[in-house]
Amino acid sequence: MNYARITGTGSYLPEQIMTNHDLEKIVDTSDEWIRSRTGIEQRHIAPSEQNTSDLAEPAARRALQAAGRVPEEVDLLIVATTTPDRTFPSTACLLQQKLGIHGPPAFDIQAVCSGFVYALSVADQYIKTGMARCVLVVGAEKLSRIVNWKDRTTCVLFADGAGAVVLEADNKPGIISTHIHADGSYESLLTTVERQPGTDQERLADGTAFIEMKGNEVFKIAVNTLGSLVDQTLSAAGYSADDLDWLVPHQANHRIIQATARKLGMSLDQVVLTVNRHGNTSAASVPLALDTAVRDGRIKSGDLILMEAFGGGFTWGSALVRF
């Protein structure tokens, strides 16, 4: 039987760093307020000329290099993003062009912050069924394009970046199981609002919409949902929380991550935390965090990892992975 194994990771962050003190100059907020509620200290912001596919390319190349593969060996390319370069072609096709890949299927997945886990689940099925042997999965976002820089409850959260993994067919399990879910009845709690031409909203973002969120409601549902998801994931695979080496969560909010770790009975020393430096990069946050921990030597071959995410839709998902 074919199994999907992660053989390489990569990531990329734009050069510009926006600190909490920088935000104090443009919106009514403070470093203490942001840190205490989110755990975020800084975030990376892409310049106007840098698109999502431009962020994805270096992350993809670094993942391929880590796996010892070249672009021509990729037989499926999936990009998870909620901030595509254009309505069409897909960001995956634009990235495919930048990488010089010709012919294999390439498509986007839009599940907001859960996008990378969704894409990982799809790639896993392609490899298990024998339809692909080398899959490049990228999570990339330019959320600064749809941020309302006058809304202090959201502009402090979101940021830009990209993360990638290479999945290859193996005879030993790498991805043990994935679990993805959605419930559209909560769409109004975390959504985008269209700009109104000729109003001040024109200056809020350079995209066509900006983010609105009812933070308290999202927080409560996320904590409860992720707790149930953790139980489902471990139970389905016949593991317990004691078997886990690492939790690699979506980097949305330090308090949500802490609550999930408590549910698992895990020390924060076993949790990969990058939210303080990266902010919430939506579909990019899990692969960014994974690559960070792989490259600094924390995550090693043989480790058992639980990745999980929760995002607008609502969507949520998990992946249990033997690295």
C-alpha positions as YAML, in Angstrom:
chain: A
units: angstrom
residues:
- id: 1
  name: MET
  ca: [0.00, 0.00, 0.00]
- id: 2
  name: ASN
  ca: [1.15, 3.54, -0.71]
- id: 3
  name: TYR
  ca: [1.52, 5.98, 2.14]
- id: 4
  name: ALA
  ca: [2.29, 9.70, 2.01]
- id: 5
  name: ARG
  ca: [5.40, 10.87, 3.86]
- id: 6
  name: ILE
  ca: [6.70, 14.42, 4.32]
- id: 7
  name: THR
  ca: [10.22, 14.46, 2.89]
- id: 8
  name: GLY
  ca: [10.92, 18.20, 2.84]
- id: 9
  name: THR
  ca: [9.69, 21.47, 4.36]
- id: 10
  name: GLY
  ca: [10.25, 25.10, 3.44]
- id: 11
  name: SER
  ca: [8.98, 28.57, 4.28]
- id: 12
  name: TYR
  ca: [9.30, 32.22, 3.38]
- id: 13
  name: LEU
  ca: [8.51, 35.51, 5.15]
- id: 14
  name: PRO
  ca: [8.54, 39.00, 3.61]
- id: 15
  name: GLU
  ca: [11.40, 41.22, 4.72]
- id: 16
  name: GLN
  ca: [9.34, 44.00, 6.32]
- id: 17
  name: ILE
  ca: [8.55, 43.46, 9.99]
- id: 18
  name: MET
  ca: [5.71, 45.39, 11.62]
- id: 19
  name: THR
  ca: [5.95, 45.45, 15.42]
- id: 20
  name: ASN
  ca: [3.19, 46.19, 17.88]
- id: 21
  name: HIS
  ca: [4.83, 49.56, 18.47]
- id: 22
  name: ASP
  ca: [4.53, 50.29, 14.74]
- id: 23
  name: LEU
  ca: [0.80, 49.54, 14.98]
- id: 24
  name: GLU
  ca: [0.45, 51.97, 17.89]
- id: 25
  name: LYS
  ca: [1.24, 54.74, 15.39]
- id: 26
  name: ILE
  ca: [-1.62, 53.92, 13.01]
- id: 27
  name: VAL
  ca: [-4.44, 52.58, 15.19]
- id: 28
  name: ASP
  ca: [-5.70, 52.99, 18.78]
- id: 29
  name: THR
  ca: [-3.93, 50.04, 20.39]
- id: 30
  name: SER
  ca: [-0.91, 49.20, 22.53]
- id: 31
  name: ASP
  ca: [1.82, 46.60, 22.68]
- id: 32
  name: GLU
  ca: [0.49, 45.40, 26.05]
- id: 33
  name: TRP
  ca: [-3.09, 45.07, 24.73]
- id: 34
  name: ILE
  ca: [-1.98, 43.00, 21.71]
- id: 35
  name: ARG
  ca: [0.41, 40.75, 23.64]
- id: 36
  name: SER
  ca: [-2.03, 40.02, 26.46]
- id: 37
  name: ARG
  ca: [-4.90, 39.06, 24.15]
- id: 38
  name: THR
  ca: [-3.07, 37.36, 21.28]
- id: 39
  name: GLY
  ca: [0.56, 36.68, 22.19]
- id: 40
  name: ILE
  ca: [1.66, 38.49, 19.03]
- id: 41
  name: GLU
  ca: [4.73, 40.75, 19.17]
- id: 42
  name: GLN
  ca: [5.42, 41.29, 15.47]
- id: 43
  name: ARG
  ca: [4.36, 40.17, 12.01]
- id: 44
  name: HIS
  ca: [5.72, 40.25, 8.44]
- id: 45
  name: ILE
  ca: [4.04, 42.43, 5.79]
- id: 46
  name: ALA
  ca: [4.63, 42.06, 2.04]
- id: 47
  name: PRO
  ca: [5.11, 45.13, -0.18]
- id: 48
  name: SER
  ca: [2.36, 46.00, -2.65]
- id: 49
  name: GLU
  ca: [4.24, 44.54, -5.62]
- id: 50
  name: GLN
  ca: [4.72, 41.12, -3.96]
- id: 51
  name: ASN
  ca: [1.83, 38.72, -4.57]
- id: 52
  name: THR
  ca: [0.85, 35.46, -2.91]
- id: 53
  name: SER
  ca: [2.54, 33.38, -5.63]
- id: 54
  name: ASP
  ca: [5.74, 35.40, -5.07]
- id: 55
  name: LEU
  ca: [5.67, 34.37, -1.40]
- id: 56
  name: ALA
  ca: [4.91, 30.76, -2.32]
- id: 57
  name: GLU
  ca: [7.80, 30.33, -4.76]
- id: 58
  name: PRO
  ca: [10.79, 30.53, -2.34]
- id: 59
  name: ALA
  ca: [8.94, 28.40, 0.23]
- id: 60
  name: ALA
  ca: [8.28, 25.77, -2.45]
- id: 61
  name: ARG
  ca: [11.87, 25.79, -3.68]
- id: 62
  name: ARG
  ca: [13.21, 25.38, -0.14]
- id: 63
  name: ALA
  ca: [10.88, 22.42, 0.48]
- id: 64
  name: LEU
  ca: [11.96, 20.78, -2.78]
- id: 65
  name: GLN
  ca: [15.62, 21.33, -1.93]
- id: 66
  name: ALA
  ca: [15.12, 19.80, 1.53]
- id: 67
  name: ALA
  ca: [13.48, 16.77, -0.09]
- id: 68
  name: GLY
  ca: [16.26, 16.42, -2.64]
- id: 69
  name: ARG
  ca: [13.79, 16.93, -5.49]
- id: 70
  name: VAL
  ca: [13.62, 19.23, -8.48]
- id: 71
  name: PRO
  ca: [10.43, 20.88, -9.76]
- id: 72
  name: GLU
  ca: [10.22, 18.53, -12.75]
- id: 73
  name: GLU
  ca: [9.64, 15.61, -10.38]
- id: 74
  name: VAL
  ca: [6.44, 17.11, -8.93]
- id: 75
  name: ASP
  ca: [3.33, 15.39, -10.32]
- id: 76
  name: LEU
  ca: [0.73, 17.39, -8.37]
- id: 77
  name: LEU
  ca: [0.79, 20.95, -7.02]
- id: 78
  name: ILE
  ca: [-1.76, 22.24, -4.49]
- id: 79
  name: VAL
  ca: [-1.82, 25.75, -3.07]
- id: 80
  name: ALA
  ca: [-3.96, 26.59, -0.04]
- id: 81
  name: THR
  ca: [-4.78, 30.30, 0.00]
- id: 82
  name: THR
  ca: [-7.60, 32.72, 0.69]
- id: 83
  name: THR
  ca: [-5.73, 35.61, -0.95]
- id: 84
  name: PRO
  ca: [-5.07, 34.46, -4.54]
- id: 85
  name: ASP
  ca: [-3.15, 36.68, -6.93]
- id: 86
  name: ARG
  ca: [-6.19, 36.79, -9.23]
- id: 87
  name: THR
  ca: [-9.63, 35.28, -9.55]
- id: 88
  name: PHE
  ca: [-8.05, 33.11, -12.24]
- id: 89
  name: PRO
  ca: [-5.68, 31.57, -13.19]
- id: 90
  name: SER
  ca: [-5.28, 29.84, -9.85]
- id: 91
  name: THR
  ca: [-2.32, 30.76, -7.69]
- id: 92
  name: ALA
  ca: [-1.21, 27.13, -8.11]
- id: 93
  name: CYS
  ca: [-0.98, 27.62, -11.88]
- id: 94
  name: LEU
  ca: [0.94, 30.87, -11.41]
- id: 95
  name: LEU
  ca: [3.33, 29.13, -9.01]
- id: 96
  name: GLN
  ca: [3.66, 26.23, -11.43]
- id: 97
  name: GLN
  ca: [4.78, 28.71, -14.09]
- id: 98
  name: LYS
  ca: [7.35, 30.29, -11.75]
- id: 99
  name: LEU
  ca: [8.76, 26.85, -10.90]
- id: 100
  name: GLY
  ca: [8.95, 25.77, -14.54]
- id: 101
  name: ILE
  ca: [6.61, 22.80, -14.10]
- id: 102
  name: HIS
  ca: [4.62, 21.81, -17.19]
- id: 103
  name: GLY
  ca: [1.72, 19.36, -17.40]
- id: 104
  name: PRO
  ca: [0.86, 17.98, -13.94]
- id: 105
  name: PRO
  ca: [-2.40, 19.12, -12.30]
- id: 106
  name: ALA
  ca: [-2.29, 22.28, -10.20]
- id: 107
  name: PHE
  ca: [-5.15, 23.80, -8.24]
- id: 108
  name: ASP
  ca: [-6.02, 25.99, -5.24]
- id: 109
  name: ILE
  ca: [-7.89, 25.02, -2.08]
- id: 110
  name: GLN
  ca: [-9.80, 27.71, -0.17]
- id: 111
  name: ALA
  ca: [-10.53, 26.75, 3.43]
- id: 112
  name: VAL
  ca: [-9.00, 29.87, 5.00]
- id: 113
  name: CYS
  ca: [-6.91, 29.00, 8.09]
- id: 114
  name: SER
  ca: [-7.61, 25.28, 7.69]
- id: 115
  name: GLY
  ca: [-6.49, 25.37, 4.06]
- id: 116
  name: PHE
  ca: [-3.12, 23.69, 4.52]
- id: 117
  name: VAL
  ca: [-4.61, 20.78, 6.48]
- id: 118
  name: TYR
  ca: [-7.32, 20.42, 3.83]
- id: 119
  name: ALA
  ca: [-4.66, 20.41, 1.10]
- id: 120
  name: LEU
  ca: [-2.59, 17.86, 3.00]
- id: 121
  name: SER
  ca: [-5.66, 15.61, 3.26]
- id: 122
  name: VAL
  ca: [-6.30, 15.85, -0.50]
- id: 123
  name: ALA
  ca: [-2.64, 15.17, -1.34]
- id: 124
  name: ASP
  ca: [-2.68, 12.16, 0.97]
- id: 125
  name: GLN
  ca: [-5.59, 10.64, -0.98]
- id: 126
  name: TYR
  ca: [-3.82, 11.16, -4.31]
- id: 127
  name: ILE
  ca: [-0.75, 9.33, -3.06]
- id: 128
  name: LYS
  ca: [-2.68, 6.52, -1.35]
- id: 129
  name: THR
  ca: [-4.62, 5.79, -4.54]
- id: 130
  name: GLY
  ca: [-1.48, 5.83, -6.65]
- id: 131
  name: MET
  ca: [-2.53, 8.89, -8.68]
- id: 132
  name: ALA
  ca: [0.56, 10.83, -7.57]
- id: 133
  name: ARG
  ca: [3.97, 10.02, -6.12]
- id: 134
  name: CYS
  ca: [5.49, 13.45, -5.45]
- id: 135
  name: VAL
  ca: [3.16, 16.25, -4.34]
- id: 136
  name: LEU
  ca: [4.06, 19.83, -3.52]
- id: 137
  name: VAL
  ca: [1.65, 21.37, -0.99]
- id: 138
  name: VAL
  ca: [1.93, 25.09, -0.25]
- id: 139
  name: GLY
  ca: [0.07, 27.36, 2.16]
- id: 140
  name: ALA
  ca: [0.55, 31.01, 1.20]
- id: 141
  name: GLU
  ca: [-1.21, 34.23, 2.16]
- id: 142
  name: LYS
  ca: [-1.00, 37.97, 1.67]
- id: 143
  name: LEU
  ca: [-3.59, 38.87, 4.29]
- id: 144
  name: SER
  ca: [-2.34, 42.46, 4.58]
- id: 145
  name: ARG
  ca: [-4.14, 43.04, 1.27]
- id: 146
  name: ILE
  ca: [-7.55, 42.47, 2.92]
- id: 147
  name: VAL
  ca: [-6.89, 43.93, 6.36]
- id: 148
  name: ASN
  ca: [-8.86, 46.94, 7.57]
- id: 149
  name: TRP
  ca: [-6.05, 49.01, 9.07]
- id: 150
  name: LYS
  ca: [-8.60, 51.10, 11.00]
- id: 151
  name: ASP
  ca: [-10.04, 48.07, 12.84]
- id: 152
  name: ARG
  ca: [-7.83, 47.47, 15.87]
- id: 153
  name: THR
  ca: [-9.51, 44.14, 16.66]
- id: 154
  name: THR
  ca: [-8.35, 42.54, 13.40]
- id: 155
  name: CYS
  ca: [-5.41, 44.49, 11.97]
- id: 156
  name: VAL
  ca: [-3.19, 43.42, 14.87]
- id: 157
  name: LEU
  ca: [-3.73, 39.74, 14.05]
- id: 158
  name: PHE
  ca: [-3.10, 39.03, 10.40]
- id: 159
  name: ALA
  ca: [0.12, 38.84, 8.40]
- id: 160
  name: ASP
  ca: [1.84, 37.48, 5.30]
- id: 161
  name: GLY
  ca: [3.98, 34.44, 4.58]
- id: 162
  name: ALA
  ca: [4.21, 31.00, 3.00]
- id: 163
  name: GLY
  ca: [5.07, 27.46, 4.01]
- id: 164
  name: ALA
  ca: [5.44, 24.29, 1.95]
- id: 165
  name: VAL
  ca: [5.95, 20.55, 2.20]
- id: 166
  name: VAL
  ca: [6.87, 17.84, -0.26]
- id: 167
  name: LEU
  ca: [4.91, 14.59, 0.12]
- id: 168
  name: GLU
  ca: [6.21, 11.39, -1.42]
- id: 169
  name: ALA
  ca: [4.91, 7.85, -1.70]
- id: 170
  name: ASP
  ca: [6.42, 5.41, 0.79]
- id: 171
  name: ASN
  ca: [5.73, 1.91, 2.05]
- id: 172
  name: LYS
  ca: [5.62, 3.11, 5.66]
- id: 173
  name: PRO
  ca: [2.95, 5.43, 7.08]
- id: 174
  name: GLY
  ca: [3.88, 9.10, 7.27]
- id: 175
  name: ILE
  ca: [0.47, 10.74, 7.26]
- id: 176
  name: ILE
  ca: [-1.43, 8.42, 9.57]
- id: 177
  name: SER
  ca: [-4.81, 10.11, 9.26]
- id: 178
  name: THR
  ca: [-6.47, 13.40, 8.37]
- id: 179
  name: HIS
  ca: [-9.84, 14.75, 9.50]
- id: 180
  name: ILE
  ca: [-11.49, 17.77, 7.85]
- id: 181
  name: HIS
  ca: [-14.83, 19.42, 8.63]
- id: 182
  name: ALA
  ca: [-16.91, 22.52, 7.92]
- id: 183
  name: ASP
  ca: [-20.10, 24.24, 9.08]
- id: 184
  name: GLY
  ca: [-21.21, 27.18, 6.97]
- id: 185
  name: SER
  ca: [-23.88, 28.25, 9.46]
- id: 186
  name: TYR
  ca: [-21.22, 30.30, 11.26]
- id: 187
  name: GLU
  ca: [-20.16, 32.28, 8.18]
- id: 188
  name: SER
  ca: [-21.06, 35.67, 9.67]
- id: 189
  name: LEU
  ca: [-18.67, 35.34, 12.63]
- id: 190
  name: LEU
  ca: [-15.51, 35.48, 10.52]
- id: 191
  name: THR
  ca: [-15.90, 36.79, 7.01]
- id: 192
  name: THR
  ca: [-14.91, 39.39, 4.44]
- id: 193
  name: VAL
  ca: [-16.95, 42.48, 3.64]
- id: 194
  name: GLU
  ca: [-16.89, 43.95, 0.15]
- id: 195
  name: ARG
  ca: [-15.48, 47.45, -0.25]
- id: 196
  name: GLN
  ca: [-17.90, 50.19, -1.19]
- id: 197
  name: PRO
  ca: [-16.49, 52.29, -4.07]
- id: 198
  name: GLY
  ca: [-16.25, 56.00, -3.39]
- id: 199
  name: THR
  ca: [-16.08, 55.69, 0.41]
- id: 200
  name: ASP
  ca: [-13.29, 55.64, 3.02]
- id: 201
  name: GLN
  ca: [-13.29, 51.87, 2.67]
- id: 202
  name: GLU
  ca: [-11.33, 52.38, -0.56]
- id: 203
  name: ARG
  ca: [-8.32, 53.21, 1.57]
- id: 204
  name: LEU
  ca: [-8.67, 50.29, 3.97]
- id: 205
  name: ALA
  ca: [-7.19, 47.60, 1.74]
- id: 206
  name: ASP
  ca: [-5.85, 47.24, -1.78]
- id: 207
  name: GLY
  ca: [-7.93, 44.12, -2.42]
- id: 208
  name: THR
  ca: [-11.67, 43.92, -3.03]
- id: 209
  name: ALA
  ca: [-12.73, 43.09, 0.53]
- id: 210
  name: PHE
  ca: [-11.55, 43.26, 4.11]
- id: 211
  name: ILE
  ca: [-11.76, 41.02, 7.16]
- id: 212
  name: GLU
  ca: [-14.45, 41.27, 9.85]
- id: 213
  name: MET
  ca: [-14.49, 39.03, 12.92]
- id: 214
  name: LYS
  ca: [-16.55, 38.63, 16.07]
- id: 215
  name: GLY
  ca: [-13.57, 37.65, 18.16]
- id: 216
  name: ASN
  ca: [-15.17, 36.44, 21.39]
- id: 217
  name: GLU
  ca: [-17.61, 34.13, 19.60]
- id: 218
  name: VAL
  ca: [-14.88, 32.74, 17.34]
- id: 219
  name: PHE
  ca: [-12.60, 32.11, 20.33]
- id: 220
  name: LYS
  ca: [-15.20, 30.10, 22.25]
- id: 221
  name: ILE
  ca: [-16.22, 27.95, 19.28]
- id: 222
  name: ALA
  ca: [-12.61, 27.37, 18.24]
- id: 223
  name: VAL
  ca: [-11.55, 26.13, 21.67]
- id: 224
  name: ASN
  ca: [-14.49, 23.72, 21.96]
- id: 225
  name: THR
  ca: [-14.24, 22.49, 18.38]
- id: 226
  name: LEU
  ca: [-10.50, 21.88, 18.50]
- id: 227
  name: GLY
  ca: [-10.87, 19.97, 21.76]
- id: 228
  name: SER
  ca: [-13.33, 17.55, 20.12]
- id: 229
  name: LEU
  ca: [-11.16, 17.33, 17.01]
- id: 230
  name: VAL
  ca: [-8.13, 16.28, 19.05]
- id: 231
  name: ASP
  ca: [-10.13, 13.48, 20.65]
- id: 232
  name: GLN
  ca: [-11.45, 12.32, 17.28]
- id: 233
  name: THR
  ca: [-8.02, 12.31, 15.67]
- id: 234
  name: LEU
  ca: [-6.23, 10.35, 18.37]
- id: 235
  name: SER
  ca: [-9.08, 7.88, 18.89]
- id: 236
  name: ALA
  ca: [-9.39, 7.10, 15.17]
- id: 237
  name: ALA
  ca: [-5.70, 6.23, 14.95]
- id: 238
  name: GLY
  ca: [-5.52, 4.30, 18.22]
- id: 239
  name: TYR
  ca: [-3.18, 6.75, 19.92]
- id: 240
  name: SER
  ca: [-3.33, 8.74, 23.14]
- id: 241
  name: ALA
  ca: [-2.05, 12.22, 23.89]
- id: 242
  name: ASP
  ca: [0.90, 10.63, 25.70]
- id: 243
  name: ASP
  ca: [2.13, 9.26, 22.37]
- id: 244
  name: LEU
  ca: [2.51, 12.71, 20.82]
- id: 245
  name: ASP
  ca: [5.90, 14.34, 20.52]
- id: 246
  name: TRP
  ca: [4.71, 17.66, 19.10]
- id: 247
  name: LEU
  ca: [1.62, 19.76, 18.59]
- id: 248
  name: VAL
  ca: [1.90, 22.05, 15.54]
- id: 249
  name: PRO
  ca: [-1.24, 24.21, 15.70]
- id: 250
  name: HIS
  ca: [-2.61, 26.99, 13.56]
- id: 251
  name: GLN
  ca: [-1.01, 30.15, 14.90]
- id: 252
  name: ALA
  ca: [-4.09, 32.27, 15.51]
- id: 253
  name: ASN
  ca: [-3.99, 33.17, 19.17]
- id: 254
  name: HIS
  ca: [-1.74, 32.12, 22.06]
- id: 255
  name: ARG
  ca: [-4.72, 31.50, 24.34]
- id: 256
  name: ILE
  ca: [-6.40, 29.11, 21.87]
- id: 257
  name: ILE
  ca: [-3.12, 27.21, 21.53]
- id: 258
  name: GLN
  ca: [-2.73, 27.03, 25.31]
- id: 259
  name: ALA
  ca: [-6.27, 25.67, 25.68]
- id: 260
  name: THR
  ca: [-5.61, 22.94, 23.11]
- id: 261
  name: ALA
  ca: [-2.36, 21.98, 24.83]
- id: 262
  name: ARG
  ca: [-4.18, 21.74, 28.18]
- id: 263
  name: LYS
  ca: [-6.79, 19.49, 26.57]
- id: 264
  name: LEU
  ca: [-3.98, 17.17, 25.50]
- id: 265
  name: GLY
  ca: [-2.16, 17.42, 28.80]
- id: 266
  name: MET
  ca: [0.91, 18.59, 26.88]
- id: 267
  name: SER
  ca: [3.56, 20.98, 28.13]
- id: 268
  name: LEU
  ca: [4.00, 24.13, 26.06]
- id: 269
  name: ASP
  ca: [7.57, 22.86, 25.55]
- id: 270
  name: GLN
  ca: [5.99, 20.31, 23.18]
- id: 271
  name: VAL
  ca: [4.03, 22.94, 21.26]
- id: 272
  name: VAL
  ca: [5.52, 24.76, 18.28]
- id: 273
  name: LEU
  ca: [4.72, 28.44, 18.81]
- id: 274
  name: THR
  ca: [5.47, 31.05, 16.16]
- id: 275
  name: VAL
  ca: [2.44, 33.33, 16.60]
- id: 276
  name: ASN
  ca: [4.54, 35.81, 18.58]
- id: 277
  name: ARG
  ca: [6.83, 36.41, 15.57]
- id: 278
  name: HIS
  ca: [4.61, 35.58, 12.59]
- id: 279
  name: GLY
  ca: [1.09, 36.60, 13.65]
- id: 280
  name: ASN
  ca: [-1.82, 34.79, 12.01]
- id: 281
  name: THR
  ca: [-0.84, 33.86, 8.45]
- id: 282
  name: SER
  ca: [-3.96, 31.74, 7.86]
- id: 283
  name: ALA
  ca: [-3.23, 28.81, 5.51]
- id: 284
  name: ALA
  ca: [0.52, 29.48, 5.79]
- id: 285
  name: SER
  ca: [0.71, 29.27, 9.57]
- id: 286
  name: VAL
  ca: [0.91, 25.48, 10.08]
- id: 287
  name: PRO
  ca: [3.57, 24.81, 7.41]
- id: 288
  name: LEU
  ca: [5.51, 27.90, 8.57]
- id: 289
  name: ALA
  ca: [5.53, 26.59, 12.13]
- id: 290
  name: LEU
  ca: [6.42, 23.07, 10.97]
- id: 291
  name: ASP
  ca: [9.37, 24.28, 8.89]
- id: 292
  name: THR
  ca: [10.61, 26.45, 11.76]
- id: 293
  name: ALA
  ca: [10.71, 23.48, 14.14]
- id: 294
  name: VAL
  ca: [12.25, 21.14, 11.57]
- id: 295
  name: ARG
  ca: [15.03, 23.55, 10.69]
- id: 296
  name: ASP
  ca: [15.92, 24.42, 14.28]
- id: 297
  name: GLY
  ca: [16.18, 20.72, 15.10]
- id: 298
  name: ARG
  ca: [13.21, 20.31, 17.43]
- id: 299
  name: ILE
  ca: [11.21, 18.03, 15.15]
- id: 300
  name: LYS
  ca: [13.18, 14.95, 14.16]
- id: 301
  name: SER
  ca: [12.64, 11.85, 12.05]
- id: 302
  name: GLY
  ca: [10.27, 9.44, 13.80]
- id: 303
  name: ASP
  ca: [8.46, 12.08, 15.86]
- id: 304
  name: LEU
  ca: [4.66, 11.85, 16.10]
- id: 305
  name: ILE
  ca: [3.06, 15.20, 15.29]
- id: 306
  name: LEU
  ca: [-0.49, 16.50, 15.51]
- id: 307
  name: MET
  ca: [-1.30, 19.44, 13.25]
- id: 308
  name: GLU
  ca: [-4.64, 21.21, 13.66]
- id: 309
  name: ALA
  ca: [-6.36, 24.34, 12.43]
- id: 310
  name: PHE
  ca: [-9.62, 26.27, 12.66]
- id: 311
  name: GLY
  ca: [-10.75, 29.02, 10.32]
- id: 312
  name: GLY
  ca: [-13.50, 30.98, 8.62]
- id: 313
  name: GLY
  ca: [-16.35, 29.01, 7.17]
- id: 314
  name: PHE
  ca: [-16.17, 27.62, 9.78]
- id: 315
  name: THR
  ca: [-13.64, 25.02, 8.70]
- id: 316
  name: TRP
  ca: [-11.45, 22.87, 10.89]
- id: 317
  name: GLY
  ca: [-9.11, 19.95, 10.38]
- id: 318
  name: SER
  ca: [-6.25, 17.87, 11.71]
- id: 319
  name: ALA
  ca: [-3.44, 15.65, 10.49]
- id: 320
  name: LEU
  ca: [-1.65, 13.02, 12.54]
- id: 321
  name: VAL
  ca: [1.81, 12.57, 11.05]
- id: 322
  name: ARG
  ca: [4.84, 10.40, 11.69]
- id: 323
  name: PHE
  ca: [7.69, 12.61, 10.55]
...
